[in-house]
Amino acid sequence: MDAAQLGAALRARRRELHLTQSETADLADISTRVLSDLENGRETVRLDIVTAVSSALGLALTVQRA
């Protein structure tokens, strides 16, 4: 999964939960700008940020081996 696909998946889940970017950013303790950049594939994906956003959205991270 590349950054754009990850961002799209997080955006879709946020919208499914009827959360705004601001609400989600608050839950994840990050800025709205960082969340926007992540959702649009512009943010360098940091594990701590992805973990915080995933947790805020009720998602679990899994690792797939190639």
N, C-alpha and C positions, 0 to 999 in steps of 0.2 A: 504494500500500500504506500503510495507516495503522499507528499504533503497535501496536494490538492484533493486527493481522495479522502484522506483523513479529515481535512477541514470540512468537506462536503458531508461526511458522515456525522461529524459533531454538530454542524448546522442543522441537519435534518432531525437529529435527536432533540436539539434545543427547541426547534419549532414544534415537534411532536408533543413536547411538554408545555407548549404555549409560554415559553420563557423569552424575555427580551435578552439582547446581548448584555445590557446593563445588569439585569438580575443574575444572569449566569456568571458574569465576571465577578459580581459581589460574592456569590456562592463559592467560587473558585479562588477568591482573594487575589485576583489579577486585574489589570486595567482593561477597560472596554476596548482600547486600541489593540492590545495584545490579542484579545479574543478575536477581534475582527480580522487581524492579520493571520491568525491561525486558521480561522474558517475560510479565508480566501487563499490559503496556500502560500502566503507571503512571509510568514514567520518561520524562522528556523525552529524546527521541532525540538523542544527541550522536554525531556522525560518528566520533570517535575511539573511543568505546565500542563502537559497532556494528561498526566495523572490527576491533577487538581480539577481540570475541566471534566474529565471522564467521571470522576467521583461525584462532582456536582450534578452531572446528568444521569447518575445512576447506572453508569456503564462500567464493566470490568475490562481491564486490559489483558490480552493474552498474546503470547509469543508463538508465532508459527515458524517452524524450521523449514528452510527451503529444501 
